[in-house]
Amino acid sequence: MTVVTPRVARARKVLTALFATACVVVFGAAVLGALYGLPGLIDEVWRLWEES
């Protein structure tokens, strides 16, 4: 069994917080991109549907 020093524990907490923040930012950007692009995509699909 390994002993985790307070310094290592603190570093792990910081890395976990940074990773969680990065995940939230990336997920938020993906959601905003999908919401921004959705109306154009629906228009394009509707146009293709009407042409066929």
N, CA, C and O atoms as a Tinker XYZ file with bonds, in Angstrom:
   208  protein
     1  N      0.845000   -1.183000    0.000000    73     2
     2  CA     0.000000    0.000000    0.000000    64     1     3
     3  C      0.891000    1.247000    0.000000    63     2     4     5
     4  O      1.843000    1.342000    0.775000    81     3
     5  N      0.573000    2.182000   -0.864000    73     3     6
     6  CA     1.399000    3.390000   -0.942000    64     5     7
     7  C      0.810000    4.495000   -0.077000    63     6     8     9
     8  O     -0.402000    4.570000    0.131000    81     7
     9  N      1.678000    5.333000    0.412000    73     7    10
    10  CA     1.261000    6.466000    1.235000    64     9    11
    11  C      1.207000    7.701000    0.345000    63    10    12    13
    12  O      2.170000    8.010000   -0.356000    81    11
    13  N      0.095000    8.393000    0.375000    73    11    14
    14  CA    -0.075000    9.596000   -0.430000    64    13    15
    15  C      0.191000   10.802000    0.457000    63    14    16    17
    16  O     -0.486000   11.019000    1.462000    81    15
    17  N      1.177000   11.569000    0.070000    73    15    18
    18  CA     1.520000   12.754000    0.856000    64    17    19
    19  C      0.496000   13.855000    0.600000    63    18    20    21
    20  O     -0.187000   13.835000   -0.424000    81    19
    21  N      0.381000   14.811000    1.512000    73    19    22
    22  CA    -0.563000   15.918000    1.294000    64    21    23
    23  C     -0.296000   16.689000    0.004000    63    22    24    25
    24  O     -1.221000   17.185000   -0.639000    81    23
    25  N      0.979000   16.781000   -0.363000    73    23    26
    26  CA     1.324000   17.505000   -1.592000    64    25    27
    27  C      0.762000   16.794000   -2.825000    63    26    28    29
    28  O      0.220000   17.436000   -3.724000    81    27
    29  N      0.894000   15.480000   -2.862000    73    27    30
    30  CA     0.378000   14.686000   -3.976000    64    29    31
    31  C     -1.145000   14.737000   -3.997000    63    30    32    33
    32  O     -1.749000   14.864000   -5.062000    81    31
    33  N     -1.766000   14.639000   -2.826000    73    31    34
    34  CA    -3.222000   14.699000   -2.753000    64    33    35
    35  C     -3.735000   16.044000   -3.270000    63    34    36    37
    36  O     -4.737000   16.099000   -3.984000    81    35
    37  N     -3.045000   17.127000   -2.907000    73    35    38
    38  CA    -3.435000   18.458000   -3.361000    64    37    39
    39  C     -3.276000   18.574000   -4.881000    63    38    40    41
    40  O     -4.126000   19.152000   -5.557000    81    39
    41  N     -2.185000   18.022000   -5.407000    73    39    42
    42  CA    -1.949000   18.064000   -6.854000    64    41    43
    43  C     -3.034000   17.279000   -7.595000    63    42    44    45
    44  O     -3.505000   17.706000   -8.649000    81    43
    45  N     -3.425000   16.136000   -7.042000    73    43    46
    46  CA    -4.492000   15.347000   -7.679000    64    45    47
    47  C     -5.812000   16.098000   -7.676000    63    46    48    49
    48  O     -6.557000   16.053000   -8.654000    81    47
    49  N     -6.107000   16.793000   -6.571000    73    47    50
    50  CA    -7.343000   17.582000   -6.507000    64    49    51
    51  C     -7.343000   18.683000   -7.554000    63    50    52    53
    52  O     -8.354000   18.934000   -8.210000    81    51
    53  N     -6.186000   19.343000   -7.704000    73    51    54
    54  CA    -6.075000   20.419000   -8.693000    64    53    55
    55  C     -6.256000   19.866000  -10.097000    63    54    56    57
    56  O     -6.982000   20.450000  -10.902000    81    55
    57  N     -5.609000   18.752000  -10.403000    73    55    58
    58  CA    -5.741000   18.153000  -11.731000    64    57    59
    59  C     -7.176000   17.694000  -12.003000    63    58    60    61
    60  O     -7.683000   17.848000  -13.114000    81    59
    61  N     -7.817000   17.137000  -10.991000    73    59    62
    62  CA    -9.206000   16.710000  -11.147000    64    61    63
    63  C    -10.111000   17.913000  -11.412000    63    62    64    65
    64  O    -11.010000   17.846000  -12.252000    81    63
    65  N     -9.873000   19.005000  -10.699000    73    63    66
    66  CA   -10.675000   20.217000  -10.912000    64    65    67
    67  C    -10.444000   20.791000  -12.300000    63    66    68    69
    68  O    -11.391000   21.216000  -12.961000    81    67
    69  N     -9.193000   20.806000  -12.748000    73    67    70
    70  CA    -8.898000   21.303000  -14.095000    64    69    71
    71  C     -9.547000   20.432000  -15.161000    63    70    72    73
    72  O    -10.097000   20.942000  -16.137000    81    71
    73  N     -9.482000   19.115000  -14.972000    73    71    74
    74  CA   -10.094000   18.198000  -15.929000    64    73    75
    75  C    -11.616000   18.391000  -15.967000    63    74    76    77
    76  O    -12.213000   18.403000  -17.043000    81    75
    77  N    -12.231000   18.538000  -14.808000    73    75    78
    78  CA   -13.679000   18.744000  -14.757000    64    77    79
    79  C    -14.057000   20.058000  -15.426000    63    78    80    81
    80  O    -15.046000   20.120000  -16.157000    81    79
    81  N    -13.277000   21.109000  -15.184000    73    79    82
    82  CA   -13.544000   22.400000  -15.818000    64    81    83
    83  C    -13.406000   22.301000  -17.330000    63    82    84    85
    84  O    -14.233000   22.835000  -18.069000    81    83
    85  N    -12.367000   21.620000  -17.789000    73    83    86
    86  CA   -12.168000   21.454000  -19.230000    64    85    87
    87  C    -13.326000   20.676000  -19.851000    63    86    88    89
    88  O    -13.781000   21.003000  -20.947000    81    87
    89  N    -13.795000   19.659000  -19.158000    73    87    90
    90  CA   -14.925000   18.876000  -19.675000    64    89    91
    91  C    -16.179000   19.740000  -19.793000    63    90    92    93
    92  O    -16.897000   19.662000  -20.789000    81    91
    93  N    -16.439000   20.555000  -18.786000    73    91    94
    94  CA   -17.614000   21.426000  -18.819000    64    93    95
    95  C    -17.504000   22.426000  -19.966000    63    94    96    97
    96  O    -18.485000   22.674000  -20.667000    81    95
    97  N    -16.320000   23.002000  -20.161000    73    95    98
    98  CA   -16.132000   23.970000  -21.238000    64    97    99
    99  C    -16.330000   23.310000  -22.603000    63    98   100   101
   100  O    -17.022000   23.857000  -23.461000    81    99
   101  N    -15.733000   22.152000  -22.804000    73    99   102
   102  CA   -15.856000   21.454000  -24.092000    64   101   103
   103  C    -17.299000   21.031000  -24.335000    63   102   104   105
   104  O    -17.815000   21.202000  -25.439000    81   103
   105  N    -17.957000   20.481000  -23.316000    73   103   106
   106  CA   -19.346000   20.060000  -23.467000    64   105   107
   107  C    -20.245000   21.266000  -23.749000    63   106   108   109
   108  O    -21.137000   21.194000  -24.594000    81   107
   109  N    -20.008000   22.373000  -23.041000    73   107   110
   110  CA   -20.788000   23.587000  -23.281000    64   109   111
   111  C    -20.598000   24.118000  -24.686000    63   110   112   113
   112  O    -21.557000   24.544000  -25.329000    81   111
   113  N    -19.363000   24.094000  -25.167000    73   111   114
   114  CA   -19.098000   24.555000  -26.538000    64   113   115
   115  C    -19.792000   23.651000  -27.559000    63   114   116   117
   116  O    -20.316000   24.134000  -28.563000    81   115
   117  N    -19.795000   22.359000  -27.306000    73   115   118
   118  CA   -20.468000   21.427000  -28.219000    64   117   119
   119  C    -21.967000   21.676000  -28.245000    63   118   120   121
   120  O    -22.583000   21.649000  -29.310000    81   119
   121  N    -22.555000   21.917000  -27.088000    73   119   122
   122  CA   -23.997000   22.186000  -27.025000    64   121   123
   123  C    -24.323000   23.492000  -27.743000    63   122   124   125
   124  O    -25.275000   23.553000  -28.522000    81   123
   125  N    -23.534000   24.539000  -27.482000    73   123   126
   126  CA   -23.778000   25.813000  -28.156000    64   125   127
   127  C    -23.599000   25.693000  -29.662000    63   126   128   129
   128  O    -24.370000   26.273000  -30.426000    81   127
   129  N    -22.597000   24.949000  -30.092000    73   127   130
   130  CA   -22.386000   24.741000  -31.527000    64   129   131
   131  C    -23.550000   23.994000  -32.156000    63   130   132   133
   132  O    -23.986000   24.324000  -33.259000    81   131
   133  N    -24.054000   22.984000  -31.450000    73   131   134
   134  CA   -25.201000   22.232000  -31.977000    64   133   135
   135  C    -26.441000   23.120000  -32.056000    63   134   136   137
   136  O    -27.174000   23.082000  -33.045000    81   135
   137  N    -26.673000   23.913000  -31.023000    73   135   138
   138  CA   -27.842000   24.797000  -31.041000    64   137   139
   139  C    -27.721000   25.866000  -32.114000    63   138   140   141
   140  O    -28.712000   26.236000  -32.742000    81   139
   141  N    -26.498000   26.366000  -32.324000    73   139   142
   142  CA   -26.281000   27.391000  -33.338000    64   141   143
   143  C    -26.449000   26.823000  -34.748000    63   142   144   145
   144  O    -26.987000   27.496000  -35.627000    81   143
   145  N    -25.991000   25.586000  -34.967000    73   143   146
   146  CA   -26.046000   24.992000  -36.294000    64   145   147
   147  C    -27.335000   24.284000  -36.609000    63   146   148   149
   148  O    -27.598000   23.975000  -37.772000    81   147
   149  N    -28.149000   24.017000  -35.609000    73   147   150
   150  CA   -29.369000   23.234000  -35.815000    64   149   151
   151  C    -30.358000   23.864000  -36.795000    63   150   152   153
   152  O    -30.853000   23.153000  -37.670000    81   151
   153  N    -30.676000   25.165000  -36.697000    73   151   154
   154  CA   -31.630000   25.735000  -37.655000    64   153   155
   155  C    -31.163000   25.608000  -39.103000    63   154   156   157
   156  O    -31.972000   25.306000  -39.979000    81   155
   157  N    -29.886000   25.830000  -39.372000    73   155   158
   158  CA   -29.370000   25.686000  -40.732000    64   157   159
   159  C    -29.447000   24.254000  -41.208000    63   158   160   161
   160  O    -29.754000   23.999000  -42.373000    81   159
   161  N    -29.173000   23.323000  -40.325000    73   159   162
   162  CA   -29.240000   21.912000  -40.682000    64   161   163
   163  C    -30.671000   21.504000  -41.003000    63   162   164   165
   164  O    -30.912000   20.779000  -41.968000    81   163
   165  N    -31.612000   21.966000  -40.200000    73   163   166
   166  CA   -33.024000   21.645000  -40.448000    64   165   167
   167  C    -33.467000   22.229000  -41.788000    63   166   168   169
   168  O    -34.179000   21.572000  -42.547000    81   167
   169  N    -33.045000   23.467000  -42.081000    73   167   170
   170  CA   -33.362000   24.084000  -43.372000    64   169   171
   171  C    -32.821000   23.253000  -44.532000    63   170   172   173
   172  O    -33.520000   23.013000  -45.517000    81   171
   173  N    -31.579000   22.821000  -44.402000    73   171   174
   174  CA   -30.947000   22.056000  -45.476000    64   173   175
   175  C    -31.662000   20.727000  -45.686000    63   174   176   177
   176  O    -31.907000   20.329000  -46.825000    81   175
   177  N    -31.994000   20.045000  -44.607000    73   175   178
   178  CA   -32.710000   18.770000  -44.716000    64   177   179
   179  C    -34.075000   19.001000  -45.346000    63   178   180   181
   180  O    -34.505000   18.205000  -46.181000    81   179
   181  N    -34.763000   20.063000  -44.968000    73   179   182
   182  CA   -36.082000   20.366000  -45.534000    64   181   183
   183  C    -35.982000   20.626000  -47.026000    63   182   184   185
   184  O    -36.818000   20.155000  -47.797000    81   183
   185  N    -34.932000   21.397000  -47.450000    73   183   186
   186  CA   -34.734000   21.665000  -48.878000    64   185   187
   187  C    -34.481000   20.388000  -49.661000    63   186   188   189
   188  O    -35.049000   20.185000  -50.735000    81   187
   189  N    -33.620000   19.521000  -49.114000    73   187   190
   190  CA   -33.342000   18.248000  -49.788000    64   189   191
   191  C    -34.595000   17.379000  -49.865000    63   190   192   193
   192  O    -34.819000   16.688000  -50.858000    81   191
   193  N    -35.402000   17.419000  -48.820000    73   191   194
   194  CA   -36.640000   16.622000  -48.801000    64   193   195
   195  C    -37.623000   17.133000  -49.860000    63   194   196   197
   196  O    -38.286000   16.334000  -50.522000    81   195
   197  N    -37.721000   18.452000  -50.025000    73   195   198
   198  CA   -38.639000   19.021000  -51.006000    64   197   199
   199  C    -38.176000   18.752000  -52.435000    63   198   200   201
   200  O    -39.002000   18.589000  -53.333000    81   199
   201  N    -36.845000   18.702000  -52.653000    73   199   202
   202  CA   -36.325000   18.462000  -53.996000    64   201   203
   203  C    -36.569000   17.037000  -54.458000    63   202   204   205
   204  O    -36.745000   16.803000  -55.654000    81   203
   205  N    -36.585000   16.093000  -53.556000    73   203   206
   206  CA   -36.729000   14.694000  -53.959000    64   205   207
   207  C    -38.173000   14.281000  -54.117000    63   206   208
   208  O    -38.453000   13.131000  -54.453000    81   207
